[in-house]
């Protein structure tokens, strides 16, 4: 019988775009922090009701390419990661854990996510091993702040709101005191922006107070 030709998929591999603050930042007292001025081109963050506020995970960006329902390629930023790689073994471990949990049951395409765990950024989430968290599925479905949009979107209100952000990721493991870095604002058309807690002046004031009190 004649062999069926293999379907060839041509896909442009992309890097996760660099996310910028929707507020203009400048150096104040030696710290590069937000000002109340909205950055040009980022008005949509505060004006469009379809924007989602999603917890920003502090990990390393990893994307996977799925073809014919299978993971065919793995990228750390633009570096392709072979499956057998002793130097990046933790990335493969994280993807295997994610696959076991069903997070990789995705249609064909390229998907971005954050790899977190023991060997990534000091493991602020205090998890054992590693796991890959896909942004377009898990994060948008489970790490979305529903309080976004329920309050005025002026600078002062948002500045104070950031002080009360709950760690949604660690809360799912029963840890209400866990680490939360900030938020990624996501528009349905693909536009994104980010705000970290350390982009606000109060963050450094809190650190100074803790140091003064010897904590």
PyMOL commands that set and color helices and strands:
alter all, ss='L'
color gray80, all
select helices_A, chain A and resi 44-47+89-100+135-142+155-163+168-171+197-199+201-212
alter helices_A, ss='H'
color red, helices_A
select strands_A, chain A and resi 23-28+31-38+52-56+60-67+70-76+79-80+109-117+130-134+182-186+192-196
alter strands_A, ss='S'
color yellow, strands_A
deselect
rebuild
show_as cartoon
